[in-house]
Amino acid sequence: MNTKEEKNKLAEAEAVDDDANLSVIPLFIPYKMGIFNLSHRIVLAPLTRTRSYNFFPQPHAALYYSQRTTKGGFLITEASGISETAQGYPNTPGIWKREHVEAWKPIVSAVHEKGGIFFCQLWHAGRVSTYNYQPNGEAPISCTDKPIRPKIQADGSRSVSKHSPPRRLRTDEIPKLADDFRVAAKNAIEAGFDGVEIHAANGYLLDQFLRDQVNDRDDIYGGGLENRCRFPLQVVKAVSEEIGSHRVGIRLSPFTEYNDCIDSDPQALGLHMAKSLNHYGILYCHVIEPRMVTLLERCDETRFSLRPIRDEFRGTFIVAGGYNRNEGNEVIANGGADLVAYGRLYLANPDLPLRFCLDAPLNKPDRTTFYAHDPVVGYTDYPFLPLSNTDQ
């Protein structure tokens, strides 16, 4: 490709919303997600990066997110705690108080200045925590008092659990937690975010309530599907009433077993949630593929499929789970999803939409820096394509 051709192709990639040539690539077919006009279907997945010191989003996050912003692109923040009890990892951001709102504002502005649509993921770790992260060194809270079991290694040995035994929430405490999500959603909108994603996946608090192998309650929040889904749906209702359902999404992972969170009938769980979510008219449902064994590894041999859940849910459907360029194009083309969320590839390739457009080589993600605390290394120093004039 000569220099003139490179410049022309770059111009096409940076204006993907109107380019007829790109419309033949499924990932670059423009999409209207509610009130939001997306220029392509590549989503920045929520990725914990542990660079929010003392649970505050930092100025370097403005560069990180803006690097990954395209005009009309959709981005979701890393998981952001909704209260003092929500944290379970070092240096993750919060969104529960005024100081957090002010810290997020310049980060949101940096994304909006480049024309991006930006949602904040609302999160509570539940029992995936330790005394060190809890107010006054108290026990983490959950639907249960069962601790996370040590993981069985390939050689048959057991890992040492890094999590403290949780405290079972009283029935009367649970509505207050739904209100914490509501307040966090209100804060997110005040910070300038376009909407929020409720984190009900990956074995964290809401997912703990959903799964029958974790939730052992005998009150209205435990037992059958309707009861186990009650609290997550109360959160959806509270958040939707506060900021409008047109600004609300949710992330689910009924098939995965992260953080010792398992269900005996994940297909039924996913379908029940999809049907129930339709009642609230939320903007989107973001679901992790059943092939994902861990957050970093996939196994394509699985008897489960997201298709029944996709067919049941009436809003925008987002899939995530180890997708590459060809797989993303295929799932859009066959109607399996409206949008595809990319994690590791977007982490390592801040100009991922451009690289996908050009079918260009990709940077390789460096796992050793995924959860490091350096504000540059493995965070904002991944190289752009040489022909890109994106701000670095």
Buried (B, 14 or more C-beta within 10 A) or exposed (E): EEEEEBEEBBEBBBBBBEBEEBEEBBBBBBBEBBEBEBBBBBBBBBBBBBBBBEBBBBEBBBBBBBBBBBBBBBBBBBBBBBBBBBBBBBBBBBBBBEEBBEBBBBBBBBBBEBEBBBBBBBBBBBBBBBEEBBEEEEBBBBBBBBBBEBEEEEEEEEEEBEBBBBBBBEEEEBEEBBBBBBBBBBBBBBBBBBBBBBBBBBBBBBBBBBBBEBBEBEBEBBBEBEBBBBBBBBBBBBBBEBBBBBBBBBBBBBBBBBBBBBBEEBBEBBBBBBBBBBEBBBBBBBBBBBBBBEBEEBEEEEEBBBEEBBEBBEBBBBBBBBBEBEBBBBBBEEEBBBBBBBBBBBBBBBBBBBBBBBEBEBBEBBEEBBBBBEBEEBBBEBEBBEBBEBEE
